[in-house]
Structure formats: structure tokens, C-alpha cells
Amino acid sequence: MKPKLISFTLCPFVQRAVIVLEHKKIDYDIVYIDLADPPAWFLDLSPLKQVPVLQVGEHVIFESAVINEYLDETYPPPLHPRESILRAKNRSWIEFGSACLGDAFQLSIKETEQEFIHFRDELQNKFDHLEKVVRATPFFNGTAFSLVDAGYAPLLQRLDYLAALVPDILNPARHPNINTWKNNLLKLEAVRKSCVPEIKTLYYEYLWKRQGYIVKFLDKSRYPQAVTKSIY
Ligand SMILES: N[C@@H](CCC(=O)N[C@@H](CS)C(=O)NCC(=O)O)C(=O)O
């Protein structure tokens, strides 16, 4: 049964699942919805009204980490480590990645410099922990690409875009392993194919629409001056 993924172009959580679909070369369909104006069928389908949702026949699976576990169990080769203790640790770090995505999102939309700095520091402090466990040779666990890599690539891609505006969002001197890991992940074909080609432009347009503190660093001449603030 060909899985169908319900997506929104800018969603990093959907990208986690697309990376696994692409890496495993699974035949899948993808349907994009507009989260600002979600269709009725989506609101019926998605219990949390969120993407990603994976439809497999009449079955509906939601939550990116759960979708990736399903894909990993169903389509060989397995991407999680074989040893149960390592698998459990990888799952813990995938959860941690979701918390980092939360900080990255907040720092990209908060309106004051103080709030921006707060979430930047939250993220840096979390990265102090992550730095100690990332091998980056070239992947999180070492040589094998695994679900935890798919869990972080969308975050690291967005941080790369944000750091192009405010360099100290990423700190290679403080987090050298994370920096190397980011560069290794962003080169992968599955990661490049996990989003629409115009993602960077769409991401900056999204920042502009949110009008957080960070838009101070965008080239204002490229965006409409009359802004209708939108959350999507
Ligand atoms: N914990 C969820 C988070 C998914 C999520 O936050 N999706 C956002 C888009 S990136 C969404 O659908 N937001 C719509 C809403 O919350 O109403 C996962 O890992 O799949």
C-alpha cells in the first residue's frame, strides 16, 4: 500500500518523514495543504489538526517520530541502531530535537530583542548537551545514517538560514561537532529532496510575515512594506 503524506511546505516535522521516505527510496504520495486555511477533510483526519499525517490505506498515523518509527519498521533496511539501549538513547535525542525545534521557532518569531536572546540562549544551552553526544563521523551515531539524523536535519537547515542573518545563532567554536554534523547532513540527497526547492525564500518570507525581532536583519527592500501579520 503506497503511503500518502499530508504536508505543509514549511513544516520541519513533515520534512523528518520525507527524509526517511527519500532515504529508503519508498514510493509515496505527498499532498500539500495550507495550514492557514486547512481543508475540512484534513481537520477530520488529523486529531491534533497538525501535519505530518501519514495515510496508509484506511490507517492514519500522526506525530513525526511515530511516522518515522512506522516507516523504519516497515521498509528495510532499519535505520535505528540494533542495540536496544542505543535505540532508546536515539529516541531520547529525537525528542530533544523537537524541543530544540521549539526554541528555534520561538527565536524566529519573538518580537523583542530580549525574547530573541532568551530563546537563542535556551538553544545554545541545549546544544551544549547535544554537542557531547554527536559523533559527526559523519552522522550522529558514527558511520550509519539513522532516524536521529532525519530528526535533526530540518532543524539544522533552518538554523543555517537563521545564522545567515544572525551568525551567533550557530556557534562552531562552541559546538564543533554539531557544526560538522550539520554540514554533512545538509549535503545529503534525501535532505535536499525533503523540501520544495524554494524553501529558503519561502522561509524568509514567512519570517517577514511574522515580523519578529529577526526581520531587522532581513533585506527589507525584498519584501512588501505593508505586512499582514500571519501565523502561517
Ligand atoms: N509533535 C508534532 C508537531 C507537528 C507540528 O507542530 N506541526 C505544525 C506545522 S510545522 C502544525 O501542523 N501546526 C498546526 C497547528 O498546530 O494548528 C510532530 O512531531 O509531528
The ligand as a Gaussian input file, in Angstrom:
#p B3LYP/6-31G(d) Opt

LIG

0 1
 N        4.788000      16.941000      17.547000
 C        4.362000      17.101000      16.183000
 C        4.497000      18.565000      15.800000
 C        3.877000      18.851000      14.426000
 C        3.635000      20.353000      14.225000
 O        3.876000      21.181000      15.116000
 N        3.150000      20.687000      13.024000
 C        2.779000      22.085000      12.766000
 C        3.356000      22.570000      11.432000
 S        5.118000      22.586000      11.447000
 C        1.270000      22.164000      12.587000
 O        0.668000      21.324000      11.961000
 N        0.678000      23.222000      13.144000
 C       -0.740000      23.477000      13.002000
 C       -1.408000      23.639000      14.314000
 O       -0.800000      23.351000      15.359000
 O       -2.570000      24.031000      14.297000
 C        5.183000      16.182000      15.278000
 O        6.322000      15.860000      15.657000
 O        4.675000      15.745000      14.230000

